[in-house]
Amino acid sequence: MMGSTATRRMLSSAGVATLLAIVFACGANAEGATRGRGTGVVTVHQDTIGPAAPPGAPASQFPAPRREVADIVAPRWTAEDTRDDAGEFGTVAKIAGIREGQRVADIGAGDGYYVARLAPLVGATGTVYGQDIVPEYLGLLQRRVRDDGLTNVRVVLGEPHDPRLPARGVDVALMIHMYHEIAQPFALLWNLASAMRPGGTLVILDLERPTYAHGTPPSLLRCELAAVGYRERSFTRTGPDEYVAVFVAPDSAQRPAPSDISAALQARRCRA
C-alpha cells in the first residue's frame, strides 16, 4: 500500500521488527497481508462468503490522501497480555461508552483481540462485526470466533474504500491502531457513514507520530474526518504519545457529496 521510500523508513524502526515477528508467530506474513481484497461476510457457523451490504460509492469518486499510507504488516498491534496489563481495552470501551445490546464494528479487527472482548460486553442482544480487508487475518479471526463460541459475532471482509457493513447497522465503530493504514480514508469514511445509526460514533485509537511510522498526527486526523462531515466529540490522551478520539458520524443524507469533498480539499489540503 505504501511506496518504497516510506517502506524503507518503516523497516528501519524496531517497532516494525516486533510487528513482523508477530506476523510469523501467527502464521501470516507481510506479503500475504497485501494480497486479495474482496467483499463478503462469514458468520460463526458458515463456511461460505456472501455480501454484508451492497457496494457503496467507488474509490474513484474521492481524492487520495496527501500523506503516506502505512503498510498492513500484522494481524495484531502487540502481544495480548501486554495490552491487557496496560488496560487498553477497558480504557477504550469506557471512553466509547460501549454497553449491552449495542452493535459494534471493529474495523481492521485482525485476529480478534477486541472482538473477543467486545462479544461478552454487548451480550446476546448485541452484535460485534469483526471487519478486515485481509482474508488471511479473517481466517484467524473466524477460527477464534468458533473456538470461543462467540455466537453474536459476524466476520466481515471489506474493501480498502468500503467497510461493507449493513446500512444503519452500527452504533459504535472502532479503528484501533489502523487509521494510518487506510489507503482511501475519504471514501472509507463516507461509506462508513451509511452503516452508522443516527448519532453513531467512530472511536479511533492511534499514536501521535507520522503515518509512515504507524501513527496519525491529531491535526491530520481531525482534518480528514471533518472533510467528510464527522464531528469531534472528545479527545483523550491515554499515554505519552497515544490518544483516543471520538467522532460523531454524519447522517448519510447530510454528509458532503464526493465532489464537494474533493473541492474542499483542493482549497484546504489535509497535511501530515
ZAMARGU-4260 file (C-alpha; in steps of 0.2 Angstrom, whole numbers, plus 5000, padded with zeros to 4 digits):
<rodrens>
0) 5000/5000/5000 | 5015/5012/5003 | 5029/5017/4992 | 5047/5011/4993 | 5054/5026/5002
5) 5041/5025/5016 | 5043/5006/5017 | 5062/5008/5020 | 5059/5021/5033 | 5047/5009/5042
10) 5059/4994/5041 | 5072/5004/5050 | 5062/5005/5066 | 5062/4992/5080 | 5043/4993/5081
15) 5041/4986/5064 | 5053/4972/5068 | 5042/4967/5083 | 5026/4968/5072 | 5034/4956/5059
20) 5039/4944/5072 | 5020/4944/5077 | 5015/4940/5059 | 5026/4925/5058 | 5020/4919/5075
25) 5003/4920/5069 | 5006/4911/5053 | 5005/4926/5041 | 5017/4937/5033 | 5019/4954/5026
30) 5017/4948/5008 | 5001/4939/5012 | 4994/4955/5021 | 4993/4964/5005 | 4986/4951/4994
35) 4967/4948/4990 | 4954/4962/4993 | 4936/4957/4991 | 4919/4958/4999 | 4908/4947/5010
40) 4903/4941/5027 | 4906/4925/5036 | 4896/4920/5051 | 4901/4909/5065 | 4893/4893/5058
45) 4895/4897/5039 | 4910/4892/5028 | 4904/4902/5013 | 4906/4920/5009 | 4892/4932/5005
50) 4890/4951/5005 | 4886/4960/5021 | 4880/4975/5011 | 4879/4982/4993 | 4894/4991/4987
55) 4895/5009/4992 | 4902/5024/4982 | 4918/5019/4972 | 4935/5025/4977 | 4937/5034/4961
60) 4924/5047/4966 | 4936/5053/4981 | 4953/5061/4982 | 4968/5052/4988 | 4975/5057/5005
65) 4990/5069/5005 | 5001/5059/5016 | 5010/5042/5016 | 5000/5026/5020 | 5007/5013/5032
70) 5008/4995/5026 | 4997/4982/5034 | 5010/4971/5042 | 5002/4961/5056 | 4985/4954/5062
75) 4988/4962/5079 | 4996/4978/5086 | 5006/4969/5100 | 5005/4954/5112 | 4988/4952/5120
80) 4995/4950/5138 | 5004/4967/5136 | 4988/4976/5131 | 4978/4968/5145 | 4991/4973/5158
85) 4990/4991/5151 | 4971/4991/5152 | 4969/4996/5134 | 4953/4988/5130 | 4944/4993/5146
90) 4950/5011/5143 | 4944/5012/5125 | 4927/5003/5130 | 4924/5016/5144 | 4928/5031/5133
95) 4917/5024/5119 | 4903/5020/5131 | 4900/5003/5124 | 4886/4994/5133 | 4875/4978/5132
100) 4864/4977/5116 | 4874/4988/5105 | 4880/4984/5088 | 4899/4987/5087 | 4911/4986/5072
105) 4929/4983/5075 | 4936/4989/5058 | 4953/4981/5055 | 4950/4968/5068 | 4964/4957/5063
110) 4964/4941/5073 | 4952/4947/5086 | 4959/4955/5101 | 4945/4967/5103 | 4931/4956/5095
115) 4934/4943/5109 | 4932/4956/5122 | 4918/4965/5114 | 4907/4950/5112 | 4903/4947/5131
120) 4902/4966/5134 | 4887/4969/5121 | 4879/4952/5126 | 4867/4941/5117 | 4856/4956/5112
125) 4871/4965/5104 | 4881/4961/5088 | 4900/4963/5085 | 4906/4965/5067 | 4924/4959/5066
130) 4929/4968/5049 | 4945/4967/5039 | 4952/4968/5022 | 4965/4954/5023 | 4957/4937/5020
135) 4971/4928/5030 | 4968/4938/5045 | 4949/4935/5044 | 4953/4916/5044 | 4962/4918/5060
140) 4948/4928/5067 | 4935/4916/5061 | 4944/4901/5070 | 4944/4911/5086 | 4926/4915/5085
145) 4922/4897/5083 | 4934/4891/5096 | 4927/4903/5109 | 4909/4900/5104 | 4905/4919/5100
150) 4888/4917/5093 | 4885/4936/5092 | 4900/4940/5081 | 4899/4942/5062 | 4916/4941/5052
155) 4916/4953/5038 | 4928/4956/5023 | 4928/4973/5017 | 4937/4984/5004 | 4950/4997/5007
160) 4937/5011/5002 | 4921/5002/5009 | 4919/4993/5025 | 4904/4984/5018 | 4894/4984/5034
165) 4875/4984/5035 | 4866/5000/5032 | 4862/5009/5048 | 4868/4994/5057 | 4882/5000/5068
170) 4881/5011/5085 | 4900/5012/5088 | 4914/5009/5075 | 4932/5006/5082 | 4948/5009/5072
175) 4962/5003/5083 | 4980/5006/5078 | 4975/5006/5060 | 4969/5023/5054 | 4986/5026/5046
180) 4984/5011/5036 | 4969/5017/5027 | 4973/5020/5009 | 4957/5028/5004 | 4951/5037/5020
185) 4938/5049/5012 | 4929/5035/5003 | 4930/5023/5018 | 4923/5037/5030 | 4910/5042/5018
190) 4904/5024/5015 | 4906/5020/5034 | 4893/5034/5037 | 4880/5023/5028 | 4882/5010/5041
195) 4881/5021/5056 | 4865/5023/5065 | 4859/5041/5069 | 4871/5048/5082 | 4883/5033/5080
200) 4901/5036/5084 | 4918/5032/5077 | 4932/5029/5090 | 4950/5030/5085 | 4965/5024/5095
205) 4981/5029/5087 | 4999/5036/5091 | 5004/5054/5089 | 5018/5051/5076 | 5019/5051/5057
210) 5008/5040/5047 | 5023/5030/5039 | 5029/5026/5057 | 5011/5019/5061 | 5003/5034/5069
215) 4992/5049/5065 | 4995/5067/5070 | 4979/5073/5078 | 4978/5088/5067 | 4978/5077/5051
220) 4965/5065/5059 | 4954/5080/5063 | 4956/5087/5045 | 4952/5071/5036 | 4937/5067/5046
225) 4930/5085/5046 | 4931/5084/5027 | 4918/5070/5027 | 4907/5078/5040 | 4912/5069/5056
230) 4911/5080/5071 | 4924/5078/5085 | 4916/5073/5102 | 4931/5070/5113 | 4950/5068/5113
235) 4958/5059/5127 | 4977/5056/5129 | 4979/5038/5136 | 4998/5038/5135 | 5014/5049/5131
240) 5010/5048/5113 | 4994/5039/5112 | 4976/5045/5111 | 4958/5040/5109 | 4947/5052/5098
245) 4928/5050/5097 | 4919/5057/5082 | 4900/5058/5078 | 4897/5051/5061 | 4887/5062/5049
250) 4869/5057/5044 | 4871/5048/5027 | 4858/5060/5020 | 4868/5075/5026 | 4886/5071/5023
255) 4895/5081/5009 | 4894/5074/4992 | 4911/5066/4985 | 4913/5081/4973 | 4911/5093/4987
260) 4924/5084/4997 | 4936/5085/4983 | 4933/5104/4980 | 4935/5107/4999 | 4952/5098/4999
265) 4958/5107/4984 | 4956/5123/4994 | 4962/5117/5010 | 4973/5101/5010 | 4975/5089/5025
270) 4994/5088/5028 | 5003/5076/5039
</rodrens>
